[in-house]
Amino acid sequence: MKRITISVPDEVAAKADNAVAQGEATSVSAWFSEIARREPDWFAAEQAADELATEAGVTDADLAWARATLGLDSIDEVA
């Protein structure tokens, strides 16, 4: 077990506190741990998708078209 300190918006902290108060989690740490456990491993998924794209012969131009079509370029600019 590793102890870490994080900062979260007040509304997220309130959700964690409410989950504990309602008996949905035994502690704030347990609530965050469960949320993280359920979250997909997006890094591993991206690596797998990249490998599949390479094997299928997807080009950079194909990827650029897909990102533009899905509106992902504008999302990256905001992040």
Wavefront OBJ file of the C-alpha trace (Angstrom):
o trace
v 0.000 0.000 0.000
v 1.335 3.432 -0.910
v 0.183 6.689 0.660
v -0.233 9.669 -1.680
v -1.622 13.155 -1.313
v -3.839 14.648 -4.008
v -5.787 17.848 -4.495
v -9.279 17.621 -5.954
v -12.040 20.130 -6.644
v -14.427 20.720 -3.741
v -17.312 19.004 -5.554
v -15.242 15.825 -6.013
v -14.272 15.821 -2.346
v -17.956 16.251 -1.470
v -18.829 13.180 -3.567
v -16.247 11.136 -1.695
v -17.457 12.413 1.674
v -21.083 11.685 0.730
v -20.188 8.146 -0.383
v -18.619 7.506 3.023
v -21.549 9.105 4.880
v -24.027 6.950 2.927
v -22.043 3.782 3.611
v -21.080 3.304 -0.046
v -17.383 3.391 0.884
v -15.531 2.699 4.101
v -13.289 5.741 3.644
v -12.434 8.511 1.207
v -9.311 6.545 0.270
v -11.404 3.438 -0.408
v -13.778 5.479 -2.593
v -10.943 6.886 -4.715
v -9.282 3.466 -4.913
v -12.482 1.883 -6.228
v -12.944 4.643 -8.806
v -9.345 4.190 -9.996
v -9.688 0.397 -10.062
v -12.748 0.631 -12.337
v -11.135 3.156 -14.698
v -9.780 1.535 -17.856
v -6.026 1.552 -18.389
v -6.105 4.099 -21.204
v -2.324 3.991 -21.713
v -2.396 0.241 -22.370
v -5.439 0.652 -24.620
v -3.688 3.341 -26.652
v -0.594 1.153 -27.024
v -2.722 -1.770 -28.228
v -4.573 0.474 -30.695
v -1.265 1.827 -32.008
v 0.039 -1.709 -32.530
v -3.127 -2.722 -34.378
v -2.977 0.401 -36.539
v 0.648 -0.336 -37.431
v -0.164 -3.950 -38.308
v -3.112 -2.806 -40.447
v -1.026 -0.218 -42.292
v -2.820 2.859 -40.983
v -0.898 5.953 -42.088
v -0.322 9.261 -40.315
v -2.674 10.822 -42.883
v -5.365 8.294 -41.911
v -4.898 9.148 -38.242
v -4.995 12.900 -38.928
v -8.237 12.496 -40.876
v -9.797 10.424 -38.079
v -8.740 12.909 -35.374
v -10.150 15.825 -37.384
v -13.374 13.955 -38.161
v -13.885 13.041 -34.506
v -12.978 16.536 -33.341
v -10.068 15.286 -31.252
v -7.605 17.924 -32.457
v -9.593 20.679 -30.754
v -9.731 18.640 -27.527
v -5.917 18.303 -27.482
v -5.546 22.061 -27.918
v -7.668 22.701 -24.800
v -5.846 20.113 -22.674
l 1 2 3 4 5 6 7 8 9 10 11 12 13 14 15 16 17 18 19 20 21 22 23 24 25 26 27 28 29 30 31 32 33 34 35 36 37 38 39 40 41 42 43 44 45 46 47 48 49 50 51 52 53 54 55 56 57 58 59 60 61 62 63 64 65 66 67 68 69 70 71 72 73 74 75 76 77 78 79
